[in-house]
């Protein structure tokens, strides 16, 4: 298979990284177990990003429906495996995509409700709420550029909840 001399081109041509399933790509992209080279990690991260980009382009081929592209991104994120969905990065990306879709759909279809894209994930819900807090804080701030999402109360709650869930999962696995 791959070795230290495997290039990006090899990954996409010979090895056909695009044929790997999402869980395998995530394992490589996060270097699960420390088994993968920097080239392998880079190629897997690139392929994961390409999946979302292809879905967005397919949903919005003319570039005239950004809400459809955002919805496609949500669909890709929701198709992730359980390991990826347990990551803080996934929760943050999923919340940002949800907020983006809801905003774009509201603009495009004024007076009509956007499709529900809520996930029910409590960490994502905190992050979504933080985006609302960010908009309010920017509107009230003298220097809106200095207001950061990471400073919002619900963002901190989301990160704390995620850490708590990770700790409890580690304890459960430790007992097995």
C-alpha positions in Angstrom: 0.0 0.0 0.0 1.4 3.4 1.0 4.8 4.2 2.4 6.9 7.3 3.1 7.5 7.9 -0.6 3.8 8.0 -1.5 3.0 11.3 -3.0 -0.3 13.3 -3.1 -0.7 12.2 -6.7 -0.2 8.6 -5.7 -2.9 8.9 -3.1 -5.4 10.2 -5.6 -4.4 8.0 -8.5 -2.8 4.7 -7.6 -4.3 4.4 -4.1 -7.6 6.0 -5.0 -8.2 7.7 -1.6 -11.5 9.0 -2.9 -12.8 5.4 -2.8 -12.2 5.1 0.9 -15.3 5.5 3.1 -15.8 8.5 5.3 -14.8 6.7 8.6 -11.6 5.5 7.0 -10.8 9.0 5.8 -11.5 10.4 9.2 -9.2 7.9 10.9 -6.4 8.8 8.5 -7.1 12.6 8.7 -6.9 12.5 12.5 -3.9 10.1 12.4 -5.8 7.8 14.7 -3.3 5.6 16.6 -0.4 7.5 15.1 -0.3 5.1 12.2 -0.3 7.5 9.3 2.4 9.7 7.6 2.0 13.4 7.2 1.4 12.9 3.5 -1.4 10.4 4.3 -3.0 12.8 6.8 -2.8 15.7 4.3 -4.4 13.6 1.5 -7.2 12.4 3.7 -7.9 15.9 5.0 -8.0 17.2 1.4 -10.4 14.4 0.4 -12.7 15.1 3.3 -12.8 18.8 2.2 -13.4 17.8 -1.4 -16.4 15.7 -0.4 -18.2 18.8 1.0 -17.0 21.0 -1.9 -18.4 18.5 -4.5 -21.7 18.3 -2.6 -22.0 22.1 -2.5 -21.2 22.4 -6.2 -23.7 19.7 -7.1 -26.4 21.4 -5.0 -25.6 24.8 -6.4 -24.1 24.3 -9.9 -24.8 27.8 -11.2 -23.7 29.6 -8.0 -27.2 31.1 -7.5 -28.5 29.2 -4.5 -26.1 29.5 -1.6 -28.7 28.1 0.7 -28.8 24.8 -1.3 -25.0 24.7 -1.0 -25.1 25.2 2.7 -27.8 22.5 3.0 -25.6 20.1 1.1 -22.7 20.8 3.5 -25.1 19.9 6.4 -26.0 16.7 4.7 -22.3 15.8 4.3 -21.6 16.6 7.9 -24.6 14.6 9.0 -23.2 11.6 7.0 -20.1 11.5 9.2 -19.3 8.4 11.3 -19.7 8.4 15.1 -16.1 9.1 15.7 -16.1 12.2 13.6 -19.4 13.3 15.1 -17.9 13.0 18.6 -15.2 15.6 17.7 -15.3 19.2 18.7 -14.4 20.2 15.1 -17.4 18.4 13.7 -19.8 20.1 16.2 -18.3 23.5 15.4 -18.6 23.0 11.7 -22.1 21.6 11.9 -23.3 24.6 14.0 -21.7 27.1 11.6 -23.3 25.3 8.6 -26.7 25.3 10.3 -26.5 29.0 11.1 -25.4 29.8 7.6 -28.2 27.7 6.0 -30.8 29.2 8.2 -29.6 32.7 7.5 -29.4 32.2 3.7 -32.7 30.4 3.5 -34.4 33.2 5.5 -32.9 35.8 3.0 -33.8 33.8 -0.1 -37.3 32.8 1.0 -38.6 35.7 3.0 -41.8 34.9 4.8 -41.3 31.1 4.6 -39.7 28.9 7.1 -36.5 27.2 6.2 -36.3 23.4 6.3 -35.4 22.2 9.8 -31.8 21.3 9.9 -31.4 20.9 13.6 -29.4 18.0 14.7 -30.5 17.5 18.3 -26.9 17.3 19.4 -26.6 19.4 22.6 -23.1 20.6 21.8 -24.1 21.8 18.4 -27.1 23.5 19.9 -24.9 25.5 22.3 -22.7 26.5 19.3 -25.8 27.6 17.3 -26.9 29.7 20.2 -23.5 31.2 20.4 -23.7 32.4 16.8 -26.9 34.3 17.8 -25.1 35.8 20.8 -22.3 36.8 18.5 -24.6 38.7 16.2 -26.2 40.5 19.1 -22.8 41.3 20.7 -21.5 42.7 17.4 -24.6 44.9 17.0 -24.0 46.3 20.5 -20.2 46.6 20.3 -18.3 49.8 19.6 -15.7 47.6 17.7 -17.6 44.7 16.2 -14.4 43.3 14.7 -13.1 42.6 18.2 -16.1 40.4 19.1 -15.2 36.7 18.7 -17.4 33.6 18.7 -15.1 31.9 21.2 -16.0 34.7 23.8 -19.7 33.9 23.7 -21.2 32.3 26.8 -22.9 29.5 24.9 -19.7 28.7 23.0 -17.9 28.1 26.3 -20.9 26.0 27.5 -20.6 23.9 24.3 -16.9 23.3 24.7 -17.4 22.4 28.4 -20.2 20.0 27.6 -18.1 18.4 24.9 -15.2 18.0 27.3 -17.5 16.5 29.9 -18.9 14.0 27.3 -15.4 13.0 26.3 -14.4 12.4 29.9 -17.4 10.3 30.6 -16.8 8.3 27.4 -13.2 7.7 28.4 -14.3 6.5 31.8 -16.8 4.1 30.2 -14.2 2.7 27.9 -11.7 2.4 30.7 -14.1 0.1 32.5 -14.4 -2.3 29.6 
